[in-house]
Amino acid sequence: MAEHINYEVKDYAGKLAKTFLKNPLTSVLGIFLLAMGYLSLSIMPREEDPQIAISGGAVVVAMPGASPREVENIVINPLERKLREIKGIEHIYGQAFDNYGVVNVMYYIGEDREDANLKLYDKVMQNMDMMPKGVMQPLIKPFDIDIDIPILTIAFYAKDKKVDDVRLFEIVRHLQQKINAIKNVAKTTLKGARKAQYNIEVDMGKLSAYHLSLGQIMKAVQSVAVDVPDVKGRTKKNELVIFGVKNAIESVEDVGSVIVAQYMGSPIYLRDVAKVTEGVDIQNFKTAKVRFRDNNQTALDTEKSQVTLTVAKLGGTNAVFVAEDVLELLKEYDEELAKEGVGYIVTRNYGERANDAVNELMSHLIITIVIIAVMLVFALGWKESLIVTFTVPAILAVTLFIAFMSGQTINRITLFAFLLSLGLLVDAAIIVIENIHRHLHAHDVDQKDMDTLLVEATDEIGAPTNIATLAIILTMVPMAFVGGMMGAFMKPIPLNVPVALIASLFVAYIFTPYLSRKLLKKPTHKHHRHKKGGTHA
């Protein structure tokens, strides 16, 4: 019978191995870790690139009648000096123009955007008493890069010639309102839209004949191009009284009937000096086209006017889920859009791209794990290879769960950190399983029971493995102190690689001995027996 040897544990590796070796909850812990990793992978926000906190804003100060030199001396320069008192500002750029000035503020990368905006607003408001006379209330516009980058762009176009630009704009604007109500949708904009308006084309020849200026025409039109408010009040009997005034302009004839001047006792109407038509905003030169190419190569390409709807998400939300919600809403309106003669094409889907990037890198992770498993089969054996292969998804599961709890997103840099650390993750498990393999084939294996052998083999390599892992972690620490855009972009690497390496130690010390006890067995040796004649059997 094998002699039982009590081994005195010296390192944390042996303590962990001894604690979990016979514990019935060890298998439950392994299943729990894998489940938590899978859930984290499923629900973590997915993006192509990591989120970078960029804070800043613009302060616009109007001073009617002032020259750029005056604006610079009495507005821009004093404002720049005051804004320099705010902690965290990296750059300040001031620009002076006729009648107004603009001061742009850029904070250091990583500054909290909401705190930065509040500091900027407070500093400007606190120094309003120092503003010179004639200066209007400053306009403070914070930068909001989180919602300025769209995740979806959808091009709407008219399939039927009966649908004009104005009708197309009305249909898309209605959809914009519906999409903007979707959860986690932050901002929607329309590009290339043409709105309805009355166009006035002034005949310069007739204008000079009546001795009129273009400024007189503009003032005459502006005098009626305003909304007349309703007058509301209550009587002594508490009755509500409302006086409504009919709109001054309701048709092309109303516009043409605007009196612009008097000439020799007779009124001059707008129609006498200009051509008035009902159409779209011809002064808007921001138009867009969508091109269709027939499958027949001999056919000519066709172009149609389009209105692009852009959709941006809230910061920290899942681009994949938001994009899917928007596209699902659009599908509900497919029949209605078809009846209206409107079609659409999704020209950009950031959510789909982010999902594809994550799935592609995950497939590369699986391929790498398979390669490691095959190599270990030839080096140690298929059972040892199976044990090491299990530790990889367990380590990744722990790392993913911690990343999810810390508010990170899955992006190309996060997954690159996993790929970078993958070769390092199996080191601890390989060292443990190799030492167990060596002890199982040692000459004194028959003198130890299996449990003692596993604890001793794990404890034996604990100290050097810990030091080696710590040394690798320390090589990642300097990357956490890199500043600027590059530091913010590469931040997931120093955050996730050390976590993955520490997790690899715990997984190797807990599950490698436990699985070895389940799968491996001590080899059977033929015992040598002494005979009386001094010969050996």
C-alpha positions in Angstrom: 0.0 0.0 0.0 1.1 3.6 -0.7 2.4 5.4 2.3 0.5 8.6 3.2 2.7 11.6 3.5 1.5 14.8 5.2 2.8 17.7 3.1 3.2 21.1 4.8 1.8 23.8 2.4 4.2 26.8 2.0 2.6 29.0 -0.7 -0.9 30.3 -1.5 -0.9 28.1 -4.6 -0.9 25.0 -2.3 -3.4 26.5 0.0 -5.9 27.1 -2.9 -5.3 23.6 -4.3 -5.8 22.0 -0.9 -9.0 24.0 -0.2 -10.7 23.3 -3.5 -9.3 19.8 -4.3 -12.1 17.8 -2.6 -14.7 20.6 -2.3 -18.0 19.7 -4.0 -18.6 23.4 -4.8 -15.5 23.6 -7.0 -17.4 22.3 -10.0 -20.3 24.6 -9.3 -17.8 27.5 -9.2 -16.4 26.5 -12.6 -19.9 26.4 -14.1 -20.8 29.7 -12.5 -17.7 31.4 -13.9 -18.4 30.2 -17.4 -22.0 31.3 -17.2 -21.1 34.7 -15.9 -18.6 35.1 -18.7 -21.1 34.1 -21.3 -23.7 36.5 -19.9 -21.2 39.3 -19.8 -20.2 38.7 -23.4 -23.9 38.7 -24.5 -25.0 41.9 -22.7 -21.9 44.1 -22.6 -22.1 47.1 -24.9 -20.4 46.4 -28.2 -18.5 49.1 -30.1 -15.8 49.2 -32.8 -13.5 51.5 -30.8 -13.2 52.3 -27.1 -15.0 55.3 -25.7 -12.8 58.3 -25.2 -13.9 61.1 -22.9 -13.4 64.3 -24.8 -14.6 67.5 -23.0 -14.7 71.0 -24.2 -17.0 73.8 -25.3 -17.4 77.1 -27.1 -18.3 80.5 -25.5 -20.0 82.8 -28.1 -20.2 86.5 -27.0 -22.1 89.0 -29.3 -21.2 92.7 -29.2 -23.2 94.4 -32.0 -21.3 97.2 -33.8 -17.9 96.2 -32.5 -14.9 95.6 -34.8 -12.8 92.4 -34.5 -10.0 94.5 -32.8 -12.5 95.8 -30.2 -13.9 92.3 -29.6 -10.4 90.9 -29.1 -9.3 93.5 -26.6 -12.4 93.9 -24.4 -14.1 90.5 -24.8 -11.8 87.7 -26.0 -8.6 88.4 -24.0 -10.3 89.0 -20.6 -12.4 85.9 -21.1 -9.4 83.8 -21.9 -7.6 84.9 -18.8 -10.6 84.0 -16.6 -11.1 80.6 -18.3 -7.5 79.8 -17.6 -8.4 79.6 -13.9 -10.4 76.4 -14.6 -8.5 73.2 -13.7 -8.1 70.7 -16.4 -8.1 72.9 -19.5 -5.4 72.0 -22.0 -6.0 74.6 -24.8 -8.0 77.8 -25.3 -8.5 79.2 -28.8 -10.1 82.7 -29.2 -11.4 84.2 -32.5 -12.7 87.7 -33.0 -15.1 88.7 -35.8 -17.3 91.6 -36.6 -20.0 92.0 -33.9 -19.0 88.8 -32.0 -16.2 86.6 -30.6 -15.8 82.9 -30.0 -13.6 81.2 -27.4 -13.1 77.5 -27.8 -12.0 75.4 -24.7 -10.5 72.0 -24.9 -9.9 69.9 -21.7 -7.4 67.2 -21.2 -8.4 63.8 -22.4 -10.2 61.9 -19.7 -11.8 64.8 -17.9 -15.4 64.2 -16.9 -17.5 65.9 -19.5 -20.4 66.9 -17.2 -18.0 68.4 -14.6 -16.1 70.2 -17.3 -19.3 71.7 -18.8 -20.4 72.8 -15.4 -17.1 74.4 -14.6 -17.2 76.3 -17.9 -20.7 77.6 -17.4 -20.0 78.6 -13.8 -16.8 80.5 -14.6 -18.5 82.5 -17.4 -21.6 83.3 -15.3 -19.5 84.3 -12.2 -17.7 87.0 -14.3 -20.7 88.5 -16.1 -20.2 91.7 -14.0 -16.8 92.2 -15.8 -18.4 92.2 -19.3 -18.3 95.7 -21.0 -21.5 97.5 -21.9 -23.1 96.5 -25.1 -22.2 92.9 -24.7 -25.1 90.4 -25.0 -25.7 87.3 -22.9 -22.9 84.8 -23.7 -24.0 81.5 -25.4 -22.2 78.5 -24.0 -22.2 75.4 -26.3 -20.5 72.3 -24.8 -19.0 69.7 -27.1 -20.9 66.4 -27.0 -18.8 63.9 -29.0 -20.7 60.9 -27.6 -23.9 61.8 -29.5 -22.3 63.6 -32.5 -21.1 60.4 -34.2 -24.0 58.5 -35.8 -24.3 54.8 -35.5 -26.9 54.6 -38.3 -27.4 56.6 -41.5 -30.5 55.8 -43.6 -31.0 57.3 -47.1 -34.7 57.9 -48.0 -35.6 58.5 -51.6 -38.8 58.8 -53.7 -39.6 55.7 -55.8 -42.6 57.5 -57.3 -42.2 60.7 -59.3 -45.4 62.0 -57.6 -43.5 62.3 -54.3 -41.8 65.6 -54.4 -39.0 66.9 -52.2 -41.4 68.6 -49.7 -43.5 65.5 -49.3 -40.4 63.3 -48.8 -39.2 65.7 -46.1 -42.5 65.5 -44.3 -42.6 61.7 -44.3 -39.0 61.4 -43.1 -39.5 64.0 -40.4 -42.5 61.9 -39.1 -40.2 58.9 -38.9 -37.5 60.9 -37.2 -39.9 61.7 -34.4 -40.8 58.1 -33.9 -37.1 57.0 -34.0 -36.1 59.7 -31.5 -38.5 58.1 -29.0 -36.6 54.8 -29.0 -34.7 53.9 -25.8 -31.0 55.0 -25.9 -31.4 57.0 -29.1 -29.8 60.3 -28.3 -29.8 62.4 -31.4 -31.3 62.3 -34.9 -30.6 64.7 -37.7 -31.8 65.2 -41.3 -29.3 65.9 -44.1 -30.2 67.0 -47.6 -33.8 67.8 -46.7 -35.7 70.4 -48.8 -38.4 72.3 -47.0 -41.4 74.1 -48.5 -41.2 77.9 -48.8 -42.3 80.9 -50.9 -39.5 82.0 -53.2 -39.2 85.6 -54.2 -37.0 86.4 -57.3 -36.5 90.2 -57.5 -36.2 91.8 -60.9 -33.4 94.3 -60.5 -34.4 96.2 -63.6 -37.9 96.9 -62.2 -36.4 97.6 -58.8 -34.2 100.4 -60.2 -37.2 101.8 -62.3 -39.2 102.3 -59.1 -36.1 103.7 -57.3 -36.2 100.9 -54.7 -33.5 99.0 -52.9 -33.2 95.3 -52.0 -33.2 96.3 -48.3 -36.7 97.8 -48.6 -38.0 94.6 -50.1 -36.5 92.5 -47.3 -38.0 94.8 -44.6 -41.4 94.7 -46.2 -41.4 90.9 -46.3 -40.0 90.5 -42.8 -42.8 92.8 -41.5 -45.4 90.1 -42.3 -43.3 87.0 -41.9 -43.9 86.7 -38.2 -46.3 84.7 -36.0 -49.2 86.7 -34.5 -49.8 85.3 -31.0 -53.3 84.7 -29.7 -54.6 87.1 -27.0 -56.1 85.2 -24.0 -57.8 86.5 -20.9 -60.6 85.9 -18.5 -63.8 87.9 -17.9 -65.4 88.7 -14.5 -67.6 85.6 -15.0 -64.4 83.5 -15.3 -65.1 82.9 -19.0 -62.1 82.3 -21.3 -61.8 84.8 -24.2 -59.5 84.1 -27.1 -58.8 86.6 -30.0 -57.4 84.9 -33.1 -55.7 86.8 -36.0 -55.7 85.1 -39.4 -52.3 84.4 -40.9 -51.1 87.3 -43.1 -49.6 84.9 -45.6 -51.3 81.8 -46.7 -50.7 81.7 -50.5 -48.6 83.0 -53.3 -51.1 85.7 -53.9 -50.8 86.9 -50.3 -47.0 87.2 -50.7 -47.4 89.1 -54.0 -49.8 91.5 -52.4 -47.3 92.7 -49.8 -46.9 96.5 -50.3 -43.2 97.4 -50.5 -43.4 101.2 -51.1 -45.5 104.1 -52.4 -44.8 105.5 -55.9 -46.6 108.7 -57.0 -49.5 108.1 -54.6 -50.0 104.5 -55.7 -48.9 101.4 -53.7 -46.1 99.2 -55.2 -46.8 95.5 -54.6 -44.2 92.8 -54.3 -45.6 91.2 -57.5 -44.8 94.4 -59.4 -41.0 94.0 -58.9 -40.5 90.3 -58.2 -41.7 86.8 -59.2 -43.3 84.9 -56.4 -43.5 81.1 -56.6 -44.3 78.3 -54.1 -41.6 75.7 -54.0 -38.6 74.5 -51.8 -35.8 76.3 -50.1 -33.7 77.1 -53.2 -31.1 78.8 -51.0 -30.2 75.4 -49.5 -27.4 74.0 -51.5 -26.9 71.0 -49.2 -28.5 68.3 -51.3 -27.6 64.6 -51.6 -28.1 62.0 -54.2 -28.4 58.2 -54.2 -27.2 56.3 -57.2 -28.7 53.0 -58.5 -26.8 50.8 -60.9 -28.7 48.2 -63.0 -27.4 44.7 -63.1 -27.2 45.1 -66.8 -23.8 46.7 -67.3 -25.0 48.5 -70.5 -27.7 50.3 -68.6 -26.9 53.8 -67.3 -26.8 54.7 -63.7 -29.8 56.5 -62.2 -29.6 59.2 -59.5 -32.4 60.3 -57.2 -32.6 62.9 -54.5 -32.4 61.6 -51.0 -32.8 62.7 -47.4 -30.4 61.1 -45.0 -31.5 60.4 -41.5 -28.7 60.0 -38.9 -29.1 58.3 -35.6 -26.7 58.6 -32.6 -26.8 56.6 -29.4 -26.3 57.6 -25.7 -22.8 57.1 -24.4 -22.1 53.7 -22.8 -25.0 51.9 -24.5 -24.9 48.9 -26.8 -24.6 50.1 -30.5 -25.8 46.7 -31.7 -29.1 46.8 -29.7 -29.8 50.4 -30.5 -29.3 49.8 -34.3 -31.5 46.7 -34.2 -34.3 48.6 -32.4 -34.2 51.4 -35.0 -34.2 48.9 -38.0 -37.1 47.0 -36.4 -39.1 50.2 -36.2 -38.4 50.9 -39.8 -39.6 47.5 -40.8 -43.0 48.3 -39.2 -43.3 51.2 -41.6 -42.2 49.3 -44.7 -45.8 48.9 -46.0 -46.7 52.5 -45.2 -43.6 53.8 -47.0 -44.3 51.6 -50.0 -47.8 53.1 -50.3 -46.3 56.6 -50.1 -43.8 55.7 -52.8 -40.8 56.1 -50.6 -37.8 53.7 -50.3 -34.8 53.6 -48.1 -31.3 52.2 -47.9 -29.2 51.7 -44.8 -25.9 53.3 -45.8 -24.1 52.9 -42.5 -24.7 50.5 -39.6 -22.1 51.0 -36.9 -23.9 48.4 -34.7 -23.5 45.7 -37.4 -19.9 46.6 -37.9 -19.2 46.5 -34.2 -20.9 43.1 -33.9 -19.0 41.7 -36.8 -15.7 42.9 -35.4 -16.4 41.4 -32.0 -17.5 38.1 -33.5 -14.5 37.9 -35.8 -12.1 38.4 -32.9 -14.0 35.9 -30.8 -13.6 33.3 -33.6 -9.8 34.1 -33.6 -9.8 33.5 -29.8 -11.4 30.1 -30.3 -8.9 29.2 -33.1 -6.0 30.1 -30.8 -7.4 28.0 -28.0 -7.7 25.0 -30.4 -4.1 25.5 -31.5 -2.9 25.5 -27.9 -4.9 22.4 -27.2 -3.5 20.5 -30.2 0.1 21.4 -29.2 -0.4 20.2 -25.7 -1.8 16.9 -26.8 1.6 16.0 -28.3 3.6 17.6 -25.5 1.8 16.2 -22.4 -1.2 14.1 -23.4 -4.8 14.5 -24.3 -6.1 14.6 -20.8 -3.5 17.2 -19.7 -4.4 19.2 -22.8 -8.1 19.1 -21.9 -7.4 20.4 -18.5 -5.4 23.4 -19.8 -7.9 24.1 -22.5 -10.7 24.4 -19.9 -8.7 27.1 -18.0 -8.6 29.5 -21.0 -12.4 30.1 -21.3 -12.6 30.2 -17.4 -10.0 32.9 -17.3 -11.6 34.9 -20.1 -15.0 34.5 -18.3 -13.6 36.1 -15.1 -11.9 38.9 -17.1 -15.1 39.6 -19.1 -17.2 39.7 -15.9 -14.9 42.1 -14.1 -14.8 44.3 -17.3 -18.6 44.3 -17.4 -18.9 45.2 -13.7 -16.4 48.1 -14.2 -18.5 49.6 -17.0 -16.2 48.8 -19.9 -17.4 48.0 -23.4 -16.4 45.2 -25.8 -14.4 46.7 -28.6 -11.4 46.0 -30.8 -8.9 47.1 -28.2 -10.5 45.1 -25.4 -10.4 42.0 -27.5 -6.9 42.8 -28.6 -5.9 42.8 -24.9 -7.4 39.3 -24.6 -5.5 38.1 -27.7 -2.4 39.7 -26.4 -2.7 38.0 -23.0 -3.9 34.6 -24.4 -0.4 33.2 -24.7 0.3 34.3 -21.1 -2.9 33.0 -19.7 -2.1 29.3 -20.2 1.4 29.7 -18.7 0.3 29.2 -15.1 -1.9 26.2 -16.0 0.8 24.6 -18.2 3.4 25.0 -15.4 1.0 23.4 -12.9 -0.1 20.5 -15.1 3.5 19.9 -16.2 4.7 19.7 -12.6 1.8 17.4 -11.8 2.8 15.2 -14.8 6.4 15.1 -13.6 5.4 14.1 -10.0 3.1 11.3 -11.4 6.1 9.8 -13.3 8.6 10.3 -10.5 10.3 7.2 -8.9 8.7 7.8 -5.5 5.1 8.2 -6.8 4.0 5.0 -5.1 4.9 6.5 -1.7 2.4 9.4 -2.0 -1.4 9.4 -2.3 -2.9 11.3 -5.2 -4.2 14.2 -3.2 -0.9 14.9 -1.5 0.9 14.6 -4.9 -1.4 17.2 -6.5 -1.1 19.7 -3.6 2.6 19.3 -3.4 3.1 19.7 -7.2 0.9 22.9 -7.2 2.5 24.4 -4.1 6.0 23.6 -5.4 5.8 26.0 -8.4 3.6 28.6 -6.6 6.4 31.1 -5.6 8.2 31.3 -9.0 5.0 31.4 -11.0 3.7 34.3 -8.8 6.9 36.2 -9.3 6.9 35.6 -13.1 3.3 36.7 -13.4 3.9 39.8 -11.3 6.9 40.7 -13.5 4.7 40.5 -16.6 2.0 42.6 -15.0 4.5 45.3 -14.1 5.5 45.6 -17.8 1.9 46.6 -18.4 1.7 49.2 -15.7 3.6 52.0 -17.5 1.0 51.9 -20.3 -1.7 53.0 -17.8 0.2 56.3 -17.4 0.3 57.2 -21.1 -1.6 60.5 -21.6 -3.4 62.1 -24.4 -5.5 60.4 -27.1 -3.2 57.4 -27.4 -3.4 56.7 -23.7 -7.2 56.9 -23.7 -7.4 54.7 -26.8 -5.1 51.9 -25.4 -6.5 52.1 -21.9 -8.3 48.7 -22.1 -4.9 46.9 -22.4 -3.4 47.9 -19.0 -6.9 47.4 -17.5 -7.6 43.9 -18.8 -4.3 42.2 -19.2 -3.3 42.4 -15.5 -6.8 41.2 -14.5 -6.5 38.3 -16.9 -3.1 37.3 -15.6 -4.2 37.4 -11.9 -7.3 35.4 -12.9 -5.0 32.8 -14.6 -3.2 32.2 -11.3 -6.4 31.6 -9.3 -7.9 29.4 -12.1 -4.6 27.4 -12.4 -4.2 26.8 -8.7 -7.9 25.9 -8.1 -9.1 24.0 -11.2 -5.9 22.4 -12.5 -5.4 20.2 -9.4 -9.2 19.6 -9.2 -9.5 18.4 -12.8 -6.3 16.4 -12.5 -7.8 14.5 -9.6 -10.8 13.7 -11.8 -9.0 12.8 -15.0 -5.5 11.7 -14.2 -4.4 8.5 -12.5 -1.1 7.4 -11.1 0.8 5.1 -13.5 1.2 1.4 -12.4 4.8 0.4 -11.8 6.2 -3.2 -11.5 7.7 -3.6 -8.0 11.2 -5.2 -7.6 11.5 -8.0 -5.2 14.7 -9.4 -3.6 15.4 -13.1 -3.7 17.6 -15.1 -1.4 20.3 -15.6 -4.0 20.7 -11.9 -4.3 19.2 -11.8 -7.8 16.2 -9.6 -8.7 13.0 -10.7 -10.2 
